[in-house]
Amino acid sequence: MARSIPQEVEEEYGEPFWDVVAAYAADGHSMNMTAKILGYANAGGLWYLIHKHGKDIKFPERGYCNAVQNPEPMTESTRALISKGRIEADLSAGGKYERETGEPAIEAIRRLAPMHTITEVARILGWNNVTPMRAWMKLRGYQVEFKVVKSIPPRRNGWGSIDLRSASHG
């Protein structure tokens, strides 16, 4: 039988579920933050339970919860560690390419860049378009020169030009 979040909370905290919820509210946590701490995907599940059971729990007024009063609880070193962890986990197309081939994505990009445009390289390595690949490269500090395709000049004086068509009919 599946266990519910209230049962798991009571088991973990050793207190009644509603006392735990009220304690988080009294500590200045919003309903949304309390729901996330307790294991709900969003505040809707907790809100439903509160109304279903007719509980009167006083959450902080909008704009007065802990998250708003202290918007920067992380230090720069913690933020840097999180960024480093995200880079190392690399769930992007570049990370997927590296796991599948064993070749660092930046080496593949540098190898392909002289022969291919940035769009072609992005698609070869698995990105849907150029923007996420550029962001991936910028985050890591990579700069690469790609093949540039010269655009075809507009046709102005050929047989299809307006000047020649009007001259032949006039």
N, C-alpha and C positions, 0 to 999 in steps of 0.2 A: 504494500500500500504506500502511495506517495505521501511524503511528509509535507506539511504546510510551513510557510515561513514563520507564522506565529509559534508553532510547536518548536521549530529549530531555534528561534530566538529565546524562548523560555528555557530550553535545554542548555543553550550556550551561556546565558546570563544568570540563570538560576533565580529569575524573578518573573512575575507575571508579565506577559507581553505588553499590556497597556501601561504598566509602570515604566517599562523600558522606553516606550514611545513618548510618554509624558516627560521622562527625564531628559531625553534628547531635545524635546521642545523647550524645556526649561533652561537647558544649556545654551539656547540661542540657535539651534539648528532649524532650518526651514523644513516644511513637510517633504519637499523634494529631496533634500539632503538626508533627512531621516530615513526616507524610503530607500535610498541608495545604500546607506550604511547597513540597513537591516536585510538587504538582499533583493529588493524589488527592482524590476527593470525601470520603472518610472513611478511617479507619485500616485498614479491613478489607482493602483491596487490598494495602497494604504488609505487613500481618500475613501474608496468604496467601503473598506472595512470599518473605518471610523463612523461613517454615516449609517452603515448597516447595523452596527451595534449601539448607535446613539451616544457615542463618547464625545465628551466636550474637552478637547485637548487644545490648549492655547499655544499655537505656534507664533513666532515673532511676526510682527506686521511686515508687510512687503517693504523691502529696503532696510530692514533692521536685523536681518539674520547674520550669523557669523561670516558667511561667504561675502556679503556686501560690506560689512564693517571692516573686514580684513581681507581684501581682495588679493593680496600677494603673500600668502602664507609660506610659499616656497622660497628658499634662498637661491642665489644664483648657482651655487654649487649643485644643489639638488636638481635645478632646472637643466644644468649641463649634463648631469648623469642621465637624466631621462632622455635628453636629446641623443646622447651617445648610445644609449640602449636601443632607441628607435632606429638609429643608423645601423647598428650592428644586427638588429633583427631583420631589417630591410625587407619589407613585404612588397616592395615595388617590383616592376618588371626587371629592373637591373639585378635585384637580389635573386629573383627567380632564375634569371639567366645564369648567374654565378653558381647557384646550387645545382642547376641541371648540367652545366658544361664544365665547371671547375675553373673557368677562365674569368678573371676579374672583368666586370662590365666596362670599366674605364679603358682597359687594354683593348677590348673589342671595339669600343667607340673610336679610339685613336687609330686602330688598324683600318677600320672601315671609312673613316672621315675623308681621306684624300680621294677616294673613288666614288663616294656617295654623298648625296645631300643629307641634311639633318633629318628630314622627314623619312628618307629611306632607311637611315641608321636606326631611327626610333622604331620603325616597324619591324626591321630585322631582329632587333633585340626584344621585341614583345610589347612595346608601348603602343597604345592606340593612336596617339598623336604626339606632337613635339613638346607641348607644354609640360607634361609631367617629367619628361626626360630632362628638359632644361632645368626644372626645379630640382630634380635629383642631382644634377651636375653642380648647380649653384650651391646647394646645401653642403656639398663635399668640397667645394672650392676648385672644381675642374673647369678648365677652359680649353676648348678644342676648335680648330678651324676646319670647317666642312667644305666640301666641294660646292661651288656656287654655279648655278646654271644661269646663263645669260638668257634673258627673255627675248622672245621673237619680236622684232620691230613691227609696228603696225603697218598694214598695207595701205599706202596712200596713193601711189602713182601707178598701180598695176591696172590690168584690164577691168577690174571690178571697182575702180575708184569712181566717185561721183562725177569728177571732171571729165573723164573719158566717156562715160556713159551719156552724159548730157551733150557732149560735142558730137558724138556719132549719131545722135537722134535729132539734132537741131539744124 
